[in-house]
Amino acid sequence: MAAKRIETHASVLTFEGERVRKRKKAVRFPFMDLSTPELRLSACHNEVDLNRRLAPDVYLRVDEIRDAAGVLVDAEVVMRRLPDQRCLATLVTSGANVTDDLTHIAHLLAAFHTTVGRGPVVDRSGTPDGLRDRWDADLDEWEPLANEVLGCPTLDRERSLIHRYIAGRTDLLTRRVEGGHIVDGHGDLLSEDIFCLPDGPRILDCLEFDPHLRYGDELADVAFLAMDLESLGRPDLAEFFARTYQQLAGDHAPASLLHIYIAQRAMVRSKVACLQVVQGDVGAVASARSHLALCVRHLDCARPLVVVVGGAPGTGKSTLSARLAAAMGCVHLRSDDVRREIGTVGHEQRGNRDALDEGLYAAEVTRQTYAALMDRAELLLHGGFSVVLDATFAAVGYRRDARHIADETFSDVVELECHAPTDVIRARVLERERRRNDLSEAGPTVTPTLQRRQQPWPEAHPIDATLPEDAQLVCALHHVSEAPVPADRR
């Protein structure tokens, strides 16, 4: 094998024949101190001990480098050289089929996570306070670098997004800690450090310089590789790997939590790239910028939302709600479903629909319906899920309840009201009645009165329900994407 040399922000690797020699740079960063030979020697020993957990036959030894007087001047890790063509990053960028390799990696990582260290010190990194502290420390380090390298004046929006997510998801994060999902993991899982060999993958380059940066949710390790695969232009492989890991590990965390950790890992890579630029590697600007964009995108994907979709019966709000929930990965909560569940007489037992203000449309049943809808929404929001609330929301008070739930769970609210002319609504309700293919209880005799009872809703974005369904969805998604992020209220 030809000799080559690779330099990172913290190390220099020299490839000589069947061996790789890795020396630490004499650098000091806020998160890393390698400024003395003794510190570099200790870091080398830590690297070998930790990386033997996932690649025991690759990390061979640590060599001490001393001067003629026997004084320690440096140290290096000696490793077995692995074939470049089997590097996962090389395989991905060449277009090779790596699904089997990613399955093996997911299996190895899931097994690894069952054996690693756990305990109170490790657990703290996964608590709301621990996760917030980690983000704040990284943002504090990253912000001046992003300003210098990328011209970003502040990271206030990113800080607000993560603070609001954590503040409203304490139930989810607490369950992750109690479920044993917080581990002393790998901490730096990148495709360029994984080699897919015939007898199984070798995962290298565990983060060794600060154990607290290794501590975190199991999904943080998964997210690092998912983020890296996405940065290589393969979001499909990122999704496949994350889904495979969660299936193998029996992990049912909501998608928003994975987005949060992908955003965190992208932020770390942007920070590292900024450091490389400051050290003179101008080519790293593109990486710093692309990873910043990746961080922001996943923070937006994790953003907790309460999308309130209302309007009179027959305006197509349930059709829009279902499609919107599917497009956004939200939970669709429909008042018609809840109303039948709490009604005194089951829908299947009744031959005729109830009259207005009677049976399932009695005022008390309506009140209970909205109360149950809000309770379910609050539970889901605390658990890391966003929701689409599908009901007429004719009364101002019920809209206020939805905003209150959003406020209590530090979620952002978007209000949409479907509109259609009276003749269109009547035609739709009559067709629905004829076909009896809809679960709505609002028949032709009830609908006109419900339409008249719809109180003005100035806070809602109007949706023209006469437009094609695809056009309505595009319009709704636009309003969701344009919803402002409230200022951080810590």
ROZA-980311 format. One record per residue (C-alpha): residue in one letter; chain; x, y, z. Coordinates in Angstrom, 1 decimal, padded with zeros to 4 digits. Example, Ala and Ser with C-alpha at 12.3 -4.5 7.8 and 13.67 -1.06 7.14 Angstrom:
// residues 2
DRENPA	A	A	012.3	-004.5	007.8
DRENPA	S	A	013.7	-001.1	007.1
//
This chain:
// residues 490
DRENPA	M	A	000.0	000.0	000.0
DRENPA	A	A	001.2	003.5	-000.9
DRENPA	A	A	002.2	005.8	002.0
DRENPA	K	A	-000.1	008.8	002.6
DRENPA	R	A	-000.7	011.4	005.2
DRENPA	I	A	-004.1	012.8	006.6
DRENPA	E	A	-004.4	015.8	008.9
DRENPA	T	A	-007.4	016.7	011.0
DRENPA	H	A	-008.0	019.6	013.4
DRENPA	A	A	-006.5	017.5	016.2
DRENPA	S	A	-004.3	014.7	014.7
DRENPA	V	A	-001.9	013.7	012.0
DRENPA	L	A	-002.1	010.2	010.5
DRENPA	T	A	000.7	008.6	008.6
DRENPA	F	A	000.0	005.5	006.5
DRENPA	E	A	003.1	003.3	006.1
DRENPA	G	A	002.7	-000.2	004.6
DRENPA	E	A	000.5	-002.3	006.8
DRENPA	R	A	000.5	000.2	009.7
DRENPA	V	A	-001.1	003.6	010.6
DRENPA	R	A	000.7	005.9	013.0
DRENPA	K	A	-001.5	008.6	014.6
DRENPA	R	A	-000.1	011.5	016.5
DRENPA	K	A	-002.0	014.1	018.4
DRENPA	K	A	-001.4	017.8	017.6
DRENPA	A	A	-000.2	020.0	020.4
DRENPA	V	A	-003.4	022.0	020.4
DRENPA	R	A	-005.8	023.5	023.0
DRENPA	F	A	-009.4	024.1	022.3
DRENPA	P	A	-012.2	024.9	024.8
DRENPA	F	A	-013.3	021.2	024.5
DRENPA	M	A	-009.8	019.6	024.2
DRENPA	D	A	-006.3	020.1	025.7
DRENPA	L	A	-003.4	018.3	024.0
DRENPA	S	A	-000.8	021.0	024.7
DRENPA	T	A	001.7	018.8	026.6
DRENPA	P	A	003.4	015.5	025.8
DRENPA	E	A	001.9	013.9	028.9
DRENPA	L	A	-001.6	015.0	027.9
DRENPA	R	A	-001.1	013.5	024.4
DRENPA	L	A	000.2	010.3	025.8
DRENPA	S	A	-002.8	009.9	028.1
DRENPA	A	A	-005.1	010.7	025.1
DRENPA	C	A	-003.4	008.0	023.1
DRENPA	H	A	-003.9	005.3	025.8
DRENPA	N	A	-007.5	006.4	026.1
DRENPA	E	A	-008.0	006.1	022.4
DRENPA	V	A	-006.6	002.5	022.3
DRENPA	D	A	-008.6	001.3	025.3
DRENPA	L	A	-011.9	002.8	024.1
DRENPA	N	A	-011.6	001.8	020.5
DRENPA	R	A	-010.8	-001.8	021.2
DRENPA	R	A	-014.4	-002.0	022.3
DRENPA	L	A	-015.5	-002.0	018.6
DRENPA	A	A	-012.2	-002.8	016.8
DRENPA	P	A	-010.0	-004.9	019.1
DRENPA	D	A	-007.8	-006.2	016.3
DRENPA	V	A	-007.1	-002.7	014.8
DRENPA	Y	A	-005.7	-000.8	017.7
DRENPA	L	A	-002.3	-002.4	018.4
DRENPA	R	A	-000.4	-000.3	020.9
DRENPA	V	A	000.9	003.1	022.0
DRENPA	D	A	004.5	004.1	021.3
DRENPA	E	A	006.2	006.7	023.5
DRENPA	I	A	008.6	009.1	021.7
DRENPA	R	A	011.5	010.3	023.8
DRENPA	D	A	014.6	012.4	023.2
DRENPA	A	A	018.2	011.3	023.7
DRENPA	A	A	017.9	012.1	027.4
DRENPA	G	A	014.8	009.9	027.7
DRENPA	V	A	012.4	012.8	028.1
DRENPA	L	A	008.9	012.2	026.7
DRENPA	V	A	008.3	014.5	023.7
DRENPA	D	A	005.4	012.9	022.1
DRENPA	A	A	003.3	009.7	021.7
DRENPA	E	A	001.5	007.9	018.9
DRENPA	V	A	-001.1	005.2	018.4
DRENPA	V	A	-000.1	002.3	016.2
DRENPA	M	A	-002.9	000.7	014.2
DRENPA	R	A	-003.5	-002.0	011.6
DRENPA	R	A	-004.1	-000.4	008.2
DRENPA	L	A	-007.4	-001.3	006.7
DRENPA	P	A	-008.2	-001.4	003.0
DRENPA	D	A	-009.2	002.1	001.7
DRENPA	Q	A	-011.7	000.6	-000.8
DRENPA	R	A	-013.7	-000.9	002.1
DRENPA	C	A	-014.2	002.5	003.8
DRENPA	L	A	-017.9	003.1	004.2
DRENPA	A	A	-017.6	006.7	002.9
DRENPA	T	A	-015.8	005.5	-000.2
DRENPA	L	A	-018.4	002.8	-000.8
DRENPA	V	A	-021.3	005.3	-000.4
DRENPA	T	A	-019.8	008.0	-002.7
DRENPA	S	A	-019.0	005.4	-005.3
DRENPA	G	A	-022.6	004.3	-005.4
DRENPA	A	A	-022.1	000.8	-004.1
DRENPA	N	A	-025.0	-001.1	-002.5
DRENPA	V	A	-024.3	-000.7	001.2
DRENPA	T	A	-027.6	-001.8	002.7
DRENPA	D	A	-026.3	-005.1	004.0
DRENPA	D	A	-023.2	-003.3	005.4
DRENPA	L	A	-025.4	-000.7	007.2
DRENPA	T	A	-027.5	-003.6	008.6
DRENPA	H	A	-024.3	-005.2	010.0
DRENPA	I	A	-023.2	-001.8	011.4
DRENPA	A	A	-026.6	-001.3	013.0
DRENPA	H	A	-026.5	-004.8	014.5
DRENPA	L	A	-022.9	-004.2	015.9
DRENPA	L	A	-023.9	-000.8	017.3
DRENPA	A	A	-027.1	-002.1	019.0
DRENPA	A	A	-025.1	-005.0	020.6
DRENPA	F	A	-022.4	-002.5	021.6
DRENPA	H	A	-024.9	-000.3	023.4
DRENPA	T	A	-026.0	-003.3	025.5
DRENPA	T	A	-022.5	-003.6	027.0
DRENPA	V	A	-021.3	000.0	027.5
DRENPA	G	A	-021.2	002.0	030.7
DRENPA	R	A	-024.3	003.4	032.3
DRENPA	G	A	-024.9	005.1	035.6
DRENPA	P	A	-025.9	008.4	037.3
DRENPA	V	A	-023.0	010.4	035.9
DRENPA	V	A	-023.7	009.1	032.4
DRENPA	D	A	-027.4	009.6	032.8
DRENPA	R	A	-027.2	013.3	033.4
DRENPA	S	A	-026.3	013.9	029.8
DRENPA	G	A	-029.7	012.7	028.8
DRENPA	T	A	-031.7	014.7	031.2
DRENPA	P	A	-033.4	017.9	030.2
DRENPA	D	A	-030.8	019.9	032.2
DRENPA	G	A	-027.9	017.8	030.8
DRENPA	L	A	-029.0	018.0	027.2
DRENPA	R	A	-029.6	021.8	027.5
DRENPA	D	A	-026.2	022.3	029.0
DRENPA	R	A	-024.5	020.4	026.2
DRENPA	W	A	-026.3	022.4	023.6
DRENPA	D	A	-025.5	025.7	025.3
DRENPA	A	A	-021.8	024.8	025.6
DRENPA	D	A	-021.6	023.9	022.0
DRENPA	L	A	-023.6	026.9	020.8
DRENPA	D	A	-021.4	029.2	022.9
DRENPA	E	A	-018.3	027.7	021.3
DRENPA	W	A	-019.8	027.6	017.8
DRENPA	E	A	-021.3	031.1	017.7
DRENPA	P	A	-018.1	033.2	017.5
DRENPA	L	A	-016.6	030.7	015.0
DRENPA	A	A	-019.8	030.7	012.8
DRENPA	N	A	-019.7	034.5	012.9
DRENPA	E	A	-016.0	034.6	011.9
DRENPA	V	A	-016.1	031.9	009.2
DRENPA	L	A	-019.7	032.0	007.9
DRENPA	G	A	-020.8	035.5	008.8
DRENPA	C	A	-023.6	034.3	011.1
DRENPA	P	A	-024.2	037.2	013.6
DRENPA	T	A	-026.1	035.1	016.2
DRENPA	L	A	-027.6	031.6	016.6
DRENPA	D	A	-030.6	032.9	018.5
DRENPA	R	A	-033.1	031.0	016.4
DRENPA	E	A	-031.3	027.7	016.8
DRENPA	R	A	-031.0	028.3	020.5
DRENPA	S	A	-034.7	029.1	020.9
DRENPA	L	A	-035.7	026.0	018.9
DRENPA	I	A	-033.6	023.6	021.1
DRENPA	H	A	-034.6	025.3	024.4
DRENPA	R	A	-038.3	025.1	023.5
DRENPA	Y	A	-038.0	021.4	022.4
DRENPA	I	A	-036.3	020.4	025.7
DRENPA	A	A	-038.6	022.5	027.9
DRENPA	G	A	-041.7	020.8	026.5
DRENPA	R	A	-040.3	017.2	026.2
DRENPA	T	A	-039.2	016.6	029.8
DRENPA	D	A	-041.5	013.5	030.0
DRENPA	L	A	-039.9	012.0	026.9
DRENPA	L	A	-036.3	012.7	028.1
DRENPA	T	A	-037.0	011.4	031.6
DRENPA	R	A	-038.4	008.1	030.1
DRENPA	R	A	-035.2	007.8	028.0
DRENPA	V	A	-033.1	008.0	031.2
DRENPA	E	A	-035.3	005.6	033.1
DRENPA	G	A	-035.4	003.2	030.2
DRENPA	G	A	-031.6	002.8	030.2
DRENPA	H	A	-031.0	004.6	026.9
DRENPA	I	A	-028.2	006.9	028.1
DRENPA	V	A	-024.8	005.3	027.6
DRENPA	D	A	-021.1	005.9	027.4
DRENPA	G	A	-021.1	005.4	023.6
DRENPA	H	A	-018.9	006.1	020.6
DRENPA	G	A	-019.4	009.8	020.3
DRENPA	D	A	-018.0	010.4	016.8
DRENPA	L	A	-019.5	007.8	014.4
DRENPA	L	A	-018.5	008.9	010.9
DRENPA	S	A	-018.6	006.9	007.7
DRENPA	E	A	-014.9	007.6	007.0
DRENPA	D	A	-014.0	005.8	010.2
DRENPA	I	A	-016.0	002.6	009.4
DRENPA	F	A	-014.6	-000.2	007.3
DRENPA	C	A	-016.8	-002.9	005.9
DRENPA	L	A	-014.8	-006.1	005.9
DRENPA	P	A	-015.8	-009.7	005.0
DRENPA	D	A	-015.9	-010.8	008.6
DRENPA	G	A	-017.8	-007.7	009.8
DRENPA	P	A	-017.5	-004.0	010.2
DRENPA	R	A	-014.7	-002.2	012.2
DRENPA	I	A	-015.7	001.0	013.8
DRENPA	L	A	-012.8	003.3	014.6
DRENPA	D	A	-012.0	006.7	016.1
DRENPA	C	A	-014.1	006.8	019.2
DRENPA	L	A	-014.1	010.2	020.9
DRENPA	E	A	-011.5	009.8	023.7
DRENPA	F	A	-010.5	013.3	024.9
DRENPA	D	A	-013.6	014.0	027.1
DRENPA	P	A	-015.8	011.2	028.4
DRENPA	H	A	-018.7	013.7	028.9
DRENPA	L	A	-018.8	014.2	025.2
DRENPA	R	A	-019.3	010.5	024.7
DRENPA	Y	A	-022.1	010.3	027.2
DRENPA	G	A	-025.6	010.5	025.7
DRENPA	D	A	-028.6	008.8	024.3
DRENPA	E	A	-028.0	005.7	022.2
DRENPA	L	A	-029.7	007.7	019.4
DRENPA	A	A	-026.9	010.2	019.5
DRENPA	D	A	-024.5	007.6	018.1
DRENPA	V	A	-027.1	006.6	015.5
DRENPA	A	A	-027.7	010.2	014.6
DRENPA	F	A	-024.0	010.9	014.0
DRENPA	L	A	-023.8	008.3	011.2
DRENPA	A	A	-027.2	009.2	009.9
DRENPA	M	A	-026.1	012.9	009.7
DRENPA	D	A	-022.9	011.9	007.9
DRENPA	L	A	-024.7	009.7	005.4
DRENPA	E	A	-027.1	012.6	004.7
DRENPA	S	A	-024.1	015.0	004.3
DRENPA	L	A	-022.8	012.6	001.6
DRENPA	G	A	-026.0	013.1	-000.3
DRENPA	R	A	-027.7	009.9	000.8
DRENPA	P	A	-030.6	010.8	003.1
DRENPA	D	A	-032.2	007.5	002.0
DRENPA	L	A	-029.3	005.6	003.6
DRENPA	A	A	-029.5	007.7	006.7
DRENPA	E	A	-033.2	006.9	007.1
DRENPA	F	A	-032.5	003.2	006.4
DRENPA	F	A	-029.7	003.0	008.9
DRENPA	A	A	-031.7	004.7	011.7
DRENPA	R	A	-034.8	002.7	011.1
DRENPA	T	A	-032.8	-000.6	011.0
DRENPA	Y	A	-031.0	000.3	014.3
DRENPA	Q	A	-034.3	001.1	016.0
DRENPA	Q	A	-035.9	-002.1	014.8
DRENPA	L	A	-032.9	-004.2	016.0
DRENPA	A	A	-032.7	-002.3	019.4
DRENPA	G	A	-036.5	-002.3	019.9
DRENPA	D	A	-036.3	001.5	020.3
DRENPA	H	A	-039.6	003.3	019.7
DRENPA	A	A	-038.5	006.9	020.2
DRENPA	P	A	-040.4	009.5	018.3
DRENPA	A	A	-038.8	010.8	015.1
DRENPA	S	A	-038.4	014.3	016.6
DRENPA	L	A	-035.8	013.0	019.1
DRENPA	L	A	-033.6	011.6	016.3
DRENPA	H	A	-033.9	014.9	014.5
DRENPA	I	A	-032.7	016.7	017.6
DRENPA	Y	A	-029.6	014.5	017.8
DRENPA	I	A	-028.9	014.7	014.1
DRENPA	A	A	-029.1	018.5	014.5
DRENPA	Q	A	-026.7	018.3	017.4
DRENPA	R	A	-024.2	016.2	015.5
DRENPA	A	A	-024.4	018.4	012.4
DRENPA	M	A	-023.7	021.4	014.7
DRENPA	V	A	-020.6	019.7	016.1
DRENPA	R	A	-019.3	018.9	012.6
DRENPA	S	A	-019.9	022.6	011.5
DRENPA	K	A	-018.0	023.7	014.6
DRENPA	V	A	-015.1	021.4	013.8
DRENPA	A	A	-015.0	022.6	010.2
DRENPA	C	A	-014.9	026.2	011.4
DRENPA	L	A	-011.9	025.3	013.6
DRENPA	Q	A	-010.2	023.8	010.5
DRENPA	V	A	-010.8	027.0	008.6
DRENPA	V	A	-009.3	029.1	011.4
DRENPA	Q	A	-006.3	026.8	011.3
DRENPA	G	A	-005.8	027.6	007.6
DRENPA	D	A	-007.9	025.0	005.8
DRENPA	V	A	-010.0	027.3	003.7
DRENPA	G	A	-011.6	024.3	001.9
DRENPA	A	A	-013.5	023.4	005.1
DRENPA	V	A	-015.8	026.5	004.7
DRENPA	A	A	-018.1	024.4	002.5
DRENPA	S	A	-018.4	021.7	005.1
DRENPA	A	A	-019.0	024.3	007.9
DRENPA	R	A	-021.8	025.9	005.8
DRENPA	S	A	-023.5	022.7	004.7
DRENPA	H	A	-023.5	021.2	008.2
DRENPA	L	A	-025.0	024.4	009.6
DRENPA	A	A	-027.8	024.1	007.0
DRENPA	L	A	-028.2	020.4	008.0
DRENPA	C	A	-028.5	021.4	011.7
DRENPA	V	A	-031.1	024.0	011.0
DRENPA	R	A	-033.2	021.7	008.8
DRENPA	H	A	-033.3	019.0	011.5
DRENPA	L	A	-034.1	021.4	014.2
DRENPA	D	A	-037.1	022.6	012.1
DRENPA	C	A	-038.1	018.9	011.5
DRENPA	A	A	-038.0	018.4	015.3
DRENPA	R	A	-040.0	021.5	016.0
DRENPA	P	A	-043.1	020.6	018.1
DRENPA	L	A	-046.3	021.8	016.4
DRENPA	V	A	-050.0	022.1	017.1
DRENPA	V	A	-051.7	022.5	013.8
DRENPA	V	A	-055.3	023.5	014.3
DRENPA	V	A	-057.5	022.7	011.3
DRENPA	G	A	-061.1	023.9	011.6
DRENPA	G	A	-064.1	024.9	009.6
DRENPA	A	A	-067.7	024.0	009.1
DRENPA	P	A	-068.7	020.4	008.2
DRENPA	G	A	-068.3	019.7	004.5
DRENPA	T	A	-065.3	022.0	004.0
DRENPA	G	A	-062.9	019.1	003.7
DRENPA	K	A	-061.0	019.8	006.8
DRENPA	S	A	-060.6	016.1	007.7
DRENPA	T	A	-059.2	015.3	004.3
DRENPA	L	A	-056.7	018.1	004.6
DRENPA	S	A	-055.9	017.2	008.2
DRENPA	A	A	-055.1	013.6	007.2
DRENPA	R	A	-052.9	014.6	004.3
DRENPA	L	A	-051.2	017.2	006.3
DRENPA	A	A	-050.4	014.8	009.2
DRENPA	A	A	-049.0	012.3	006.8
DRENPA	A	A	-046.8	014.8	005.0
DRENPA	M	A	-045.4	016.2	008.3
DRENPA	G	A	-045.2	013.0	010.3
DRENPA	C	A	-047.8	014.3	012.9
DRENPA	V	A	-050.5	012.5	014.8
DRENPA	H	A	-054.0	013.2	013.4
DRENPA	L	A	-056.5	013.7	016.2
DRENPA	R	A	-060.0	013.9	014.9
DRENPA	S	A	-062.9	015.2	017.0
DRENPA	D	A	-065.4	012.8	015.3
DRENPA	D	A	-063.4	009.8	016.5
DRENPA	V	A	-063.2	011.2	020.1
DRENPA	R	A	-066.9	012.2	020.1
DRENPA	R	A	-068.0	008.6	019.3
DRENPA	E	A	-065.7	007.1	021.9
DRENPA	I	A	-067.2	009.2	024.7
DRENPA	G	A	-070.8	009.2	023.4
DRENPA	T	A	-073.4	007.3	025.5
DRENPA	V	A	-074.5	005.3	022.5
DRENPA	G	A	-072.1	003.8	020.0
DRENPA	H	A	-072.3	004.9	016.4
DRENPA	E	A	-072.8	001.4	015.1
DRENPA	Q	A	-075.9	001.0	017.4
DRENPA	R	A	-077.8	004.0	016.1
DRENPA	G	A	-080.0	003.9	013.1
DRENPA	N	A	-080.3	007.7	012.7
DRENPA	R	A	-078.0	010.6	013.3
DRENPA	D	A	-078.6	012.7	016.4
DRENPA	A	A	-080.3	016.0	016.0
DRENPA	L	A	-078.4	019.2	016.8
DRENPA	D	A	-077.8	019.7	020.5
DRENPA	E	A	-078.9	016.2	021.3
DRENPA	G	A	-077.1	012.8	021.8
DRENPA	L	A	-073.6	013.1	020.4
DRENPA	Y	A	-074.2	016.8	019.7
DRENPA	A	A	-075.4	017.7	023.2
DRENPA	A	A	-073.4	020.6	024.7
DRENPA	E	A	-071.9	018.4	027.4
DRENPA	V	A	-070.7	015.8	024.9
DRENPA	T	A	-069.1	018.5	022.8
DRENPA	R	A	-067.4	019.9	025.8
DRENPA	Q	A	-066.0	016.5	026.8
DRENPA	T	A	-065.0	015.9	023.2
DRENPA	Y	A	-062.8	019.0	023.0
DRENPA	A	A	-061.4	018.3	026.5
DRENPA	A	A	-060.4	014.8	025.6
DRENPA	L	A	-058.9	016.1	022.3
DRENPA	M	A	-056.7	018.5	024.2
DRENPA	D	A	-055.7	015.9	026.8
DRENPA	R	A	-054.5	013.6	024.1
DRENPA	A	A	-052.7	016.4	022.3
DRENPA	E	A	-050.9	017.4	025.5
DRENPA	L	A	-049.8	013.9	026.2
DRENPA	L	A	-048.5	013.4	022.6
DRENPA	L	A	-046.7	016.8	022.6
DRENPA	H	A	-044.9	016.0	025.9
DRENPA	G	A	-043.9	012.7	024.3
DRENPA	G	A	-042.2	014.3	021.3
DRENPA	F	A	-044.9	014.1	018.7
DRENPA	S	A	-046.5	017.0	016.8
DRENPA	V	A	-050.3	016.9	016.3
DRENPA	V	A	-052.9	018.0	013.8
DRENPA	L	A	-056.2	018.8	015.6
DRENPA	D	A	-059.2	018.3	013.3
DRENPA	A	A	-062.5	019.7	014.5
DRENPA	T	A	-064.9	022.5	013.6
DRENPA	F	A	-063.4	024.8	016.3
DRENPA	A	A	-066.5	027.0	015.8
DRENPA	A	A	-066.2	028.5	019.3
DRENPA	V	A	-063.4	030.9	020.3
DRENPA	G	A	-063.0	029.2	023.6
DRENPA	Y	A	-061.9	025.9	022.0
DRENPA	R	A	-059.3	027.7	019.9
DRENPA	R	A	-058.0	029.3	023.0
DRENPA	D	A	-057.7	025.9	024.6
DRENPA	A	A	-055.5	024.7	021.7
DRENPA	R	A	-053.3	027.7	022.0
DRENPA	H	A	-053.0	027.1	025.8
DRENPA	I	A	-051.9	023.5	025.2
DRENPA	A	A	-049.3	024.7	022.7
DRENPA	D	A	-048.0	027.2	025.2
DRENPA	E	A	-047.9	024.7	028.1
DRENPA	T	A	-045.9	022.3	026.0
DRENPA	F	A	-043.6	024.9	024.4
DRENPA	S	A	-045.0	024.0	021.0
DRENPA	D	A	-045.7	026.3	018.1
DRENPA	V	A	-049.3	026.7	016.9
DRENPA	V	A	-050.6	027.2	013.4
DRENPA	E	A	-054.3	027.8	012.8
DRENPA	L	A	-056.0	027.0	009.5
DRENPA	E	A	-059.7	027.5	008.6
DRENPA	C	A	-061.2	025.7	005.6
DRENPA	H	A	-063.8	027.7	003.7
DRENPA	A	A	-066.2	026.8	000.9
DRENPA	P	A	-069.4	028.3	-000.5
DRENPA	T	A	-072.7	027.1	001.0
DRENPA	D	A	-073.7	025.3	-002.2
DRENPA	V	A	-070.4	023.4	-002.3
DRENPA	I	A	-070.7	022.4	001.3
DRENPA	R	A	-074.3	021.2	000.9
DRENPA	A	A	-073.4	019.1	-002.2
DRENPA	R	A	-070.5	017.5	-000.3
DRENPA	V	A	-072.6	016.7	002.8
DRENPA	L	A	-075.4	015.2	000.6
DRENPA	E	A	-072.9	013.0	-001.3
DRENPA	R	A	-071.3	011.9	002.0
DRENPA	E	A	-074.8	011.1	003.4
DRENPA	R	A	-075.6	009.1	000.2
DRENPA	R	A	-072.4	007.1	000.3
DRENPA	R	A	-072.2	006.9	004.1
DRENPA	N	A	-068.4	006.6	003.7
DRENPA	D	A	-067.4	009.2	006.3
DRENPA	L	A	-067.3	009.0	010.1
DRENPA	S	A	-068.6	012.6	010.6
DRENPA	E	A	-071.8	012.8	012.5
DRENPA	A	A	-072.8	016.1	010.8
DRENPA	G	A	-075.6	015.3	008.3
DRENPA	P	A	-077.6	017.6	006.0
DRENPA	T	A	-079.9	018.8	008.8
DRENPA	V	A	-077.1	019.7	011.2
DRENPA	T	A	-074.6	021.2	008.9
DRENPA	P	A	-076.3	024.6	008.0
DRENPA	T	A	-076.7	025.4	011.7
DRENPA	L	A	-073.1	024.4	012.5
DRENPA	Q	A	-072.0	026.6	009.6
DRENPA	R	A	-073.9	029.6	011.0
DRENPA	R	A	-072.4	029.0	014.5
DRENPA	Q	A	-068.9	029.3	013.2
DRENPA	Q	A	-067.5	032.3	015.1
DRENPA	P	A	-065.0	034.7	013.3
DRENPA	W	A	-061.5	033.4	013.4
DRENPA	P	A	-059.1	036.2	012.5
DRENPA	E	A	-056.0	034.3	013.8
DRENPA	A	A	-056.5	031.5	011.3
DRENPA	H	A	-055.0	031.3	007.8
DRENPA	P	A	-057.9	030.7	005.3
DRENPA	I	A	-057.7	027.6	003.1
DRENPA	D	A	-059.8	027.6	000.0
DRENPA	A	A	-061.5	024.2	000.1
DRENPA	T	A	-062.6	024.5	-003.5
DRENPA	L	A	-059.0	024.2	-004.7
DRENPA	P	A	-057.6	020.7	-005.7
DRENPA	E	A	-056.5	018.7	-002.6
DRENPA	D	A	-052.8	019.0	-003.6
DRENPA	A	A	-053.1	022.8	-003.8
DRENPA	Q	A	-054.7	022.9	-000.4
DRENPA	L	A	-051.9	020.8	001.0
DRENPA	V	A	-049.2	023.0	-000.5
DRENPA	C	A	-050.9	026.1	000.9
DRENPA	A	A	-051.2	024.6	004.4
DRENPA	L	A	-047.6	023.4	004.4
DRENPA	H	A	-046.5	026.9	003.4
DRENPA	H	A	-048.3	028.4	006.4
DRENPA	V	A	-046.7	025.8	008.7
DRENPA	S	A	-043.2	026.5	007.3
DRENPA	E	A	-043.7	030.2	007.7
DRENPA	A	A	-044.8	030.1	011.3
DRENPA	P	A	-042.4	032.2	013.4
DRENPA	V	A	-040.2	030.7	016.2
DRENPA	P	A	-041.1	032.4	019.5
DRENPA	A	A	-038.3	034.0	021.4
DRENPA	D	A	-036.5	032.0	024.0
DRENPA	R	A	-038.3	032.5	027.3
DRENPA	R	A	-035.9	030.8	029.7
//
